[in-house]
Amino acid sequence: MRMADFEKFEQFGLARDLLMKGLRPVPTASLTGLSPDVVRSMCRLLDKPINVYGATGTCIHLCRNRKAQMRWSLFALIYRAIGGQKVMQGVDPHALMTSYELFRNCSGIDETHSITGAWIVAHEMRSAIVKLSDCRVCGLRYLLIFGSARLPLSCPFCDVRDRRPKSQSLVQAVNRELMN
């Protein structure tokens, strides 16, 4: 087997894994180096619906409220911890899949949080469209989303803390917010 054949084999295997987890064809093509036509053909072979219509969205669309911002902040923290500094140079597909699985297994994460959404967060972190920021008040890291009319640039965890009844701790308030 030639080296080029082995590399193509690896690309197809990675594409299959990403598609089986639900990543859309265009992000899959960008992560694997395969053409979008080849990836769509793989979707047909795998009996996966080809969801190619419309834009993949942005973090502004993913984080419509503070609850979503806190949840995607969790994914961003897991992804950064698993992928290290190399995720700032490019989206690492293996770190993406591993991080997404950990994120998905956290309590309270539902089907609306897709691997395509995780790819969007990872892609926009690499592009510096969003970033992980440290809160000066509580010290927690959160996903700072620039350009959102809905979300202020302040910490979502402090926002939840400030809205909680005085009898609740910050952990209880965040858990209540995430479970609703």
N, C-alpha and C positions, 0 to 999 in steps of 0.2 A: 504494500500500500504506500502510495506516495504521500508526502507531507501535505500537499494541497488537498488531497482527498480526505485526509484525517481532519484537517481544519474545517472542510465543508461538512463532514460528519458531525463535528462538534457544534457547528452553527445550527444544523438541523435539530440536533438534540436539545440545544438551548431554546430554540424557537418552539419546539414541541412542549417543553416544560413551561415556558411562559404562556403559551396559548392555553394549555390545560388549566392553568391557574386563573385564566380569564383576561389576560392582557389583550388589548385590542391589536389588530394587525399592524398599524403604522408604528406604534411604539415598539412592537416586537421586531419589526424590520430594522428600526434604528438601532436597537440593542444588539442585533445579531449580524448585521451587515448583509442580510439577505434582501432581495428586492421585495417590495410590497406584493407584487404578483405571485411570487413564490410562496410568501407567507399566507396569502389568501387561498392558494391552492392547498396548502397544508391544513387550513381551517376546514376546507371541504373534506379532505381525507379524514380528519379527526371528528367530523360531524359537529363542528363548533359553529354557532351562528356567526356570520361575518358582519360585525358591527362597524362599518367603515364610513357611515354617513355622519356628518357633523363634526365639529371640532372636538378635540379631546377635553377641552376646558382649561381652566387655570385654577390656581389656589384661591383666587377671589371667588370663583364659582363653588369650590369645595367647601370653603369656610364661610358659610352664610350667616353664622352666629358664633357666639363665644363657645358654646358646647362643641361645635365642629372644629373650631380653632384649637381647643384643648386636645381633642382626640388626634387631629393631624399633627399637633406638636409632639404627642407621644410617638407617633410613627417616625417623625423626623429625628427625634432623639435616639430611637432604637436604630434607625438606619445609619445615623452618624457614628454611633457607638460600634456597630458591627463593621461598617465599611472603613472607618478611620478617615485619614486625610485624603485617600485616593478617591473618595466619592465627590470631592470638590473639583476634581479634574474631569470626571465623566461619570455617568450613571453606571454603577456596577450591577449587572443583572443578578449575580449570585447573592450579593448583599441585599438587593431589592427583594428577591424571593424569600430569603431567610427573615428579613426584617418584617415583611408583610405577614408571614406566618405567625411570628411572635405577636405582632400588633393585632392580628385577627383573633388570636387565642386569648387576648385580654378580655376580661369580663366587660360586657356592655357594648362590644363592637359588633355591628350588624352588617347586613349585606350591602348597605348603601356605601360602605367603605371598601371600594374595589381595589384590585391591584393596579388598575389604570389610574385611579386617584393617587395611589402610592407613587407610581411612576411620575405623575405630574409634580408632586411635592419634591421628589428626588431631582427631577429635571430642573425645576425652578430654583432649588437650593444651589445646584451646580451653576446655574446661570446668574445667581445673585439677585433674582427677582424677589425671592423671600430669603429670610435668614433666621437662624436660631439666635435669640437675643436673651441676655441675662437680665432679669428684673432686679432693679436696684433696691426694691422694697422687700420682696419675699425671697429673692435669690433663686427662684425657679427659672428654668429655660423654657421659652415658648417660641412659637413660630410667628415671626414678625412679617406681616403681609402688607406690602406697600400698595397704595392705590385703591384700597377698598373703601367705598363710601359707607359701608355698614359697620366696619370694625375700626375702632380707634387703634392707634399704635401702642397703646398701653397693654399691660399684662392681663390676660384673661383670668388668671388665677386670683390676682388681687381684686379684680372686678367682682368675682364670685364671693370672695372673702368680704368685701364691702357690702354686698347685698344679703349676706347671711344673717340670721337671727343671732344675737349675742351669745345664746346658749350653745351654738354649734362651733365646733373646731373647723379650721380650714379644710382638713381632710374630709370631715363629714359633709361640708358644704360642696366641695368638689365632687365627691361621690354622688351626692344627691343630684347635682347638676348633670353629671354624665349619665346617670341612670334614667333621667326624665327624657 
